[in-house]
């Protein structure tokens, strides 16, 4: 699966201005790809949920642009 995203994903900030960053993105992707459900839409949904949980009540600082493609 190929995943593409803009900097708004890595730079999503929580209330104390910590950024989501690559480690969290990779952890979400690794966890997702270890499951049986590997549809691109589900990866995007899981990543969006993880970012929203991380950000909490903080104001959105940038857009979240993501795309996932599964190839065979």
Buried (B, 14 or more C-beta within 10 A) or exposed (E): EEBEBEEBBBEBBBEEEEBBEEEBBEEBBEEBEEEEEEEBEEBBBBBBEBBEEBBEEBEEEEEBEBEBEEEE
